[in-house]
Amino acid sequence: MRNLLLSLVYFVLVVPAGLISRVVRDPLSRRPDPAADTYWVTVTGGPASRQAALR
């Protein structure tokens, strides 16, 4: 009985929340952009030296 109740809660609350969040926003910017020349992202900043990176 408990498994049935937990499954029902999962499919009523968690699944719709996940589907709605996918429709509303794209946190990883996975949608294709036809106007983009490249999808590489330039990283600025970062460690100044190898020792700083290993700290």
C-alpha contacts under 8 A as a table, 3 or more apart, distances in Angstrom:
res1	aa1	res2	aa2	distance
1	M	4	L	5.20
1	M	5	L	6.35
2	R	5	L	5.11
2	R	6	L	6.16
3	N	6	L	5.13
3	N	7	S	6.00
4	L	7	S	5.12
4	L	8	L	6.12
5	L	8	L	5.08
5	L	9	V	6.23
6	L	9	V	5.09
6	L	10	Y	6.10
7	S	10	Y	5.03
7	S	11	F	6.19
8	L	11	F	5.28
8	L	12	V	5.99
9	V	12	V	5.15
9	V	13	L	5.80
9	V	14	V	7.51
10	Y	13	L	5.49
10	Y	14	V	5.07
10	Y	15	V	6.57
11	F	14	V	6.01
11	F	15	V	5.28
11	F	16	P	7.36
12	V	15	V	6.59
12	V	16	P	6.71
13	L	16	P	5.95
13	L	17	A	6.29
14	V	17	A	5.19
14	V	18	G	6.22
15	V	18	G	5.20
15	V	19	L	6.26
16	P	19	L	5.07
16	P	20	I	6.04
17	A	20	I	5.22
17	A	21	S	6.14
18	G	21	S	5.17
18	G	22	R	6.32
19	L	22	R	5.21
19	L	23	V	6.45
20	I	23	V	5.18
20	I	24	V	6.14
21	S	24	V	5.18
21	S	25	R	6.04
22	R	25	R	5.77
22	R	26	D	6.48
23	V	26	D	7.73
26	D	29	S	5.34
26	D	30	R	6.74
26	D	31	R	7.48
27	P	30	R	7.99
33	D	36	A	5.52
36	A	39	Y	6.94
43	V	46	G	7.74
47	P	50	R	7.23
47	P	52	A	5.63
47	P	53	A	5.39
48	A	52	A	6.40
48	A	53	A	7.72
49	S	52	A	5.25
49	S	53	A	6.45
50	R	53	A	5.06
50	R	54	L	6.29
51	Q	54	L	5.15
51	Q	55	R	6.37
52	A	55	R	5.37
